[in-house]
Amino acid sequence: MPFIISRVNIAVTDEQKERIKAALGKAIELVPGKSEEYLMIIFENNSHIWLRGDNSAPFAYIEAKIFGNENHSGYNALSAEIVKIYNKILKITPENIYVMYEDIKTWGVRGFTFDR
C-alpha cells in the first residue's frame, strides 16, 4: 500500500485537494505494481515550514511511503511527477518541493500483517 503525506505551508482549497488527489492517483502508477486503488493520502495545510531560514514562500514537504519496493523502481519518475503536480496546482516552485521516501517492510490492515 502506498501512502503519501503532503505538508504545505499554505492554505489548500477542497478543489485543489481533489485535483492533487486525482493526479497522485495516476502518478503512483509510475511505481511498478502500485495503483490508486490502495493509495492513502493525507493533506496537512498551513503547516509551519521553514526552508533556508525562511517561511515566506510556499513550501511543500511530501512523504511517500511505499510497501515492497526495495529497489526503488519508479521513484525518479514519481518524484518528477509530484513536483509537477504541486507546481501546477499550488504554484510551489520546484526548488521548494521536497519528497522523502520510506520503504515499508511490514504493513498491517484489516487485522492482517504483510511482510516483504
C-alpha positions in Angstrom: 0.0 0.0 0.0 1.4 3.4 -0.9 0.8 6.2 1.5 1.5 9.9 0.7 1.6 12.6 3.3 1.5 16.2 2.0 2.6 19.1 4.2 2.4 22.6 2.8 2.7 26.0 4.5 -0.2 27.5 2.5 -4.0 27.1 2.5 -5.3 24.5 0.1 -8.9 24.5 -1.2 -11.0 21.4 -1.4 -10.9 21.8 -5.2 -7.1 21.8 -5.1 -7.0 18.8 -2.8 -9.3 16.9 -5.2 -7.1 17.8 -8.2 -3.9 16.7 -6.3 -5.5 13.5 -5.1 -6.6 12.6 -8.7 -3.1 13.5 -10.1 -1.3 11.5 -7.3 -3.6 8.6 -8.1 -2.3 8.5 -11.6 1.3 9.3 -10.6 1.6 6.4 -8.2 1.3 4.0 -11.2 4.8 5.1 -12.1 5.9 2.7 -9.3 5.5 -0.9 -10.6 2.6 -2.7 -9.1 1.1 0.3 -7.3 -2.3 2.0 -8.1 -4.8 4.4 -6.8 -6.9 1.5 -5.6 -4.7 1.2 -2.5 -3.3 4.7 -2.2 -3.9 6.6 1.0 -3.3 10.4 1.0 -3.2 12.8 3.9 -3.2 16.6 3.4 -1.8 19.0 6.0 -2.3 22.6 5.1 -0.9 25.7 6.8 2.0 23.8 8.3 4.8 25.7 9.9 7.6 25.1 7.4 10.9 27.0 7.2 13.4 26.3 4.5 16.8 28.1 4.4 15.6 30.1 7.4 12.6 31.5 5.6 8.9 30.7 5.7 7.6 33.5 3.5 7.5 31.4 0.2 5.2 28.4 -0.4 6.9 25.2 0.6 6.0 21.5 0.3 7.3 18.5 2.2 5.9 15.3 0.9 6.5 11.8 2.3 5.9 8.8 0.1 5.8 5.6 2.0 5.8 2.5 -0.3 5.5 -1.1 0.6 7.6 -3.8 -1.1 9.8 -1.7 -3.4 13.3 -2.2 -2.1 14.8 -1.4 -5.5 13.1 2.0 -5.6 11.7 1.3 -9.1 9.8 4.3 -10.4 10.9 6.7 -7.7 12.7 9.0 -10.1 9.7 9.3 -12.3 7.4 9.7 -9.3 9.5 12.4 -7.8 9.4 14.4 -11.1 5.6 14.0 -11.4 5.0 15.0 -7.7 7.0 18.2 -8.3 5.0 18.9 -11.5 1.7 18.4 -9.7 2.4 20.7 -6.7 4.0 23.3 -9.0 1.0 23.3 -11.4 -1.8 23.2 -8.8 -0.3 25.1 -5.9 2.2 27.2 -7.7 5.0 26.0 -5.4 8.4 26.3 -7.2 10.3 23.1 -7.8 13.2 24.1 -5.6 10.8 24.4 -2.7 9.3 20.9 -3.0 11.0 18.1 -1.1 10.0 14.4 -1.4 11.1 11.9 1.1 10.7 8.2 0.5 10.3 5.5 3.1 10.4 1.8 2.3 7.7 -0.1 4.2 8.8 -3.6 5.0 5.8 -4.6 7.1 2.2 -3.3 6.9 -0.9 -4.2 8.8 -4.5 -3.8 7.6 -7.9 -5.4 8.5 -6.1 -7.3 11.3 -3.6 -8.9 8.9 0.1 -8.2 8.6 2.0 -8.3 5.4 5.8 -8.7 5.3 8.2 -8.2 2.4 
